[in-house]
C-alpha cells in the first residue's frame, strides 16, 4: 500500500514544494505553469541539478522524467526516509 501525504492538512503558512525534473523545456514550462500558482516549484534540467535540489530544497513531491540522460532511476534518487516531515 502506498502512503499518501495529505497536503491539505499542512500548516496553512507552508506551501508544498514540488521539484520538476525534465530535460525538455516545453514540459518544464507546462508543469510550472500548471503548478506554479499554488505550489512552490523548483526546476532541474539535469540529473545533477535534481540531486542538488533534493538535498537543499527538500521537496515534498518530485515529478521526474525517468528517461533523463545521466540520471538512473530509481537508483540515483536520494531516499527521503528518515527526514523530518517525510513519509
Backbone torsions as a table, in degrees:
resi	resn	phi	psi	omega
1	UNK	NA	136.7	-179.1
2	UNK	-87.0	131.3	175.5
3	UNK	-76.5	138.6	-178.0
4	UNK	-120.1	128.4	179.3
5	UNK	-85.4	127.3	-179.6
6	UNK	-90.3	94.7	-176.4
7	UNK	-65.6	-29.0	-179.3
8	UNK	-62.1	-23.9	-178.2
9	UNK	-89.9	-1.3	179.2
10	UNK	-64.3	158.7	175.9
11	UNK	-56.3	135.8	-175.6
12	UNK	-60.8	-22.9	179.8
13	UNK	-82.7	-11.3	-179.5
14	UNK	-97.1	140.4	175.1
15	UNK	-112.3	134.1	179.9
16	UNK	-64.4	139.5	-179.6
17	UNK	-99.4	128.7	-179.4
18	UNK	-121.3	125.8	175.6
19	UNK	-98.2	120.2	178.1
20	UNK	-100.5	120.2	-177.9
21	UNK	-121.3	110.9	179.9
22	UNK	-161.8	143.3	179.2
23	UNK	-94.7	2.9	177.9
24	UNK	-102.7	112.2	-177.0
25	UNK	-55.8	-36.5	-179.8
26	UNK	-63.8	-39.4	178.6
27	UNK	-66.3	-43.6	179.5
28	UNK	-61.3	-46.7	-179.2
29	UNK	-61.1	-45.2	-179.5
30	UNK	-61.0	-50.1	-178.5
31	UNK	-65.7	-40.7	178.8
32	UNK	-62.8	-40.5	178.8
33	UNK	-65.8	-36.9	-179.8
34	UNK	-71.0	-44.2	-173.2
35	UNK	-96.1	-21.2	-170.6
36	UNK	-58.9	-27.8	-177.4
37	UNK	-72.2	-30.7	-174.7
38	UNK	-118.5	-10.5	-176.9
39	UNK	-122.9	151.8	174.2
40	UNK	-86.9	105.6	-173.7
41	UNK	-102.9	144.8	174.5
42	UNK	-125.1	147.6	-177.0
43	UNK	-124.4	135.8	172.1
44	UNK	-129.5	134.2	-179.9
45	UNK	-109.6	0.5	174.7
46	UNK	-135.9	161.8	177.6
47	UNK	-61.9	-39.7	180.0
48	UNK	-64.1	-41.8	177.2
49	UNK	-62.2	-41.1	-179.1
50	UNK	-62.0	-44.9	-179.7
51	UNK	-64.6	-39.6	178.5
52	UNK	-64.9	-43.2	179.7
53	UNK	-68.5	-32.8	176.6
54	UNK	-61.6	-35.7	-178.2
55	UNK	-77.7	-31.9	-174.3
56	UNK	-101.4	-40.2	-175.9
57	UNK	-86.1	-20.0	-177.7
58	UNK	47.0	66.0	-176.1
59	UNK	-66.1	150.7	174.7
60	UNK	-82.1	-27.2	-177.7
61	UNK	-144.2	138.2	176.3
62	UNK	-118.8	120.4	173.7
63	UNK	-100.2	111.8	-167.4
64	UNK	-122.0	130.1	167.9
65	UNK	-77.1	110.5	-173.9
66	UNK	-76.5	-4.5	178.8
67	UNK	-106.6	26.3	-179.2
68	UNK	-76.5	136.6	175.6
69	UNK	-65.2	139.1	176.8
70	UNK	82.7	5.5	179.3
71	UNK	-135.0	108.2	179.7
72	UNK	-87.5	114.0	-178.0
73	UNK	-93.9	136.5	-4.1
74	UNK	-93.0	-0.6	-171.2
75	UNK	-59.1	-34.8	-176.3
76	UNK	-85.5	-8.5	-179.5
77	UNK	-80.3	133.8	179.6
78	UNK	-72.0	149.2	177.3
79	UNK	-80.5	139.9	175.3
80	UNK	-98.9	-1.3	-179.3
81	UNK	-63.3	135.7	178.5
82	UNK	90.8	-10.3	176.0
83	UNK	-80.6	139.6	179.2
84	UNK	-57.3	133.6	177.0
85	UNK	83.9	-0.7	-179.9
86	UNK	-111.1	142.4	179.7
87	UNK	-112.6	NA	NA
